[in-house]
Amino acid sequence: MSLARRAFLASSQSKLVLLAQRRAASSSSHSHHEDHHQEDSTVYPPETFGSSFWRNVVLASLGTAALFKYAPYADDSVYLTRWIAMYTAPRDYWLSLNAKHTAQQTVVSEDNLLVNDAQRPVVHRFTYPQAMDQASSFLNGVGLSSDLSDVVPKTDV
């Protein structure tokens, strides 16, 4: 087989494959099954405003409107409210108790500030306090010596 013939056959076979692939991709495989679809045989009730759901919505609306119309006003005390008010302390008692607590907290906060801001007095502590006794009493110029007999060095930390 010649080289030209073999190249021609190879190219014609690839064209057939490409043509078949294009044709399969462009056509619908379901086109011949359209007659076999099954329809939904379920019978649904008609959707109207006469159903039980809408009847319940209307009854709930009327009940809510009647509740607001015939409910007692906000200034009328209900029995439970009056009973609770009978066993609770009056407003003035709570105001005086809160004022007393505020005054006590002021005193406590001032004491806390006093304690928290306190500092130890500044004291110069010598690491070697014996050095004060080792000074020579001779060869001191006039006014350079000081009397250290009353000085007591602090050695504690």
C-alpha positions, 0 to 999 in steps of 0.5 A, spaced: 500 500 500 502 506 498 504 512 502 499 516 499 493 511 499 494 510 507 494 517 508 488 518 505 484 512 508 487 514 515 484 521 514 477 519 511 476 514 517 478 520 522 473 524 518 467 519 519 469 518 527 468 526 527 462 526 523 459 521 527 461 524 534 458 531 532 452 528 530 451 524 536 452 530 540 447 534 536 441 530 536 437 528 542 437 521 544 430 522 547 426 525 541 423 518 540 420 517 547 416 523 547 410 518 547 411 514 553 411 519 558 406 518 564 402 523 566 401 524 574 394 521 576 394 524 583 387 528 584 389 534 588 383 538 591 381 545 589 385 550 592 380 555 594 379 560 600 373 555 603 378 550 605 379 549 613 386 553 613 383 559 611 377 558 616 381 558 621 385 564 619 379 568 619 376 565 626 383 567 629 383 574 626 376 575 629 378 572 636 384 577 636 380 583 634 375 581 640 380 580 645 383 587 644 376 590 644 374 587 650 380 586 654 381 591 660 385 597 659 392 598 661 391 602 667 386 597 670 389 592 675 388 585 674 387 581 680 394 577 680 397 584 679 393 587 685 395 580 689 403 581 687 403 588 689 400 587 696 406 582 698 411 587 695 415 593 698 413 600 697 417 604 692 420 609 697 423 603 701 427 601 695 429 608 694 431 609 701 435 602 701 438 604 694 440 611 697 443 607 703 447 602 699 450 608 694 453 612 701 456 605 703 459 604 697 462 611 696 465 610 703 468 603 701 471 606 695 474 612 698 477 606 703 480 602 697 483 608 694 486 610 700 489 603 701 491 602 694 494 609 693 498 608 700 506 607 699 511 606 704 516 611 706 522 612 702 528 610 706 535 609 704 538 603 707 545 601 707 548 595 705 554 596 709 552 600 715 558 599 719 562 604 714 559 609 718 563 607 724 570 607 720 571 614 719 577 617 721 576 622 727 583 626 725 585 630 719 578 632 717 577 640 715 573 645 719 566 644 717 567 637 714 565 632 720 558 631 722 556 628 729 553 621 727 552 619 734 545 619 734 544 616 727 542 609 727 542 605 720 536 601 719 539 594 717 532 590 716 529 590 709 
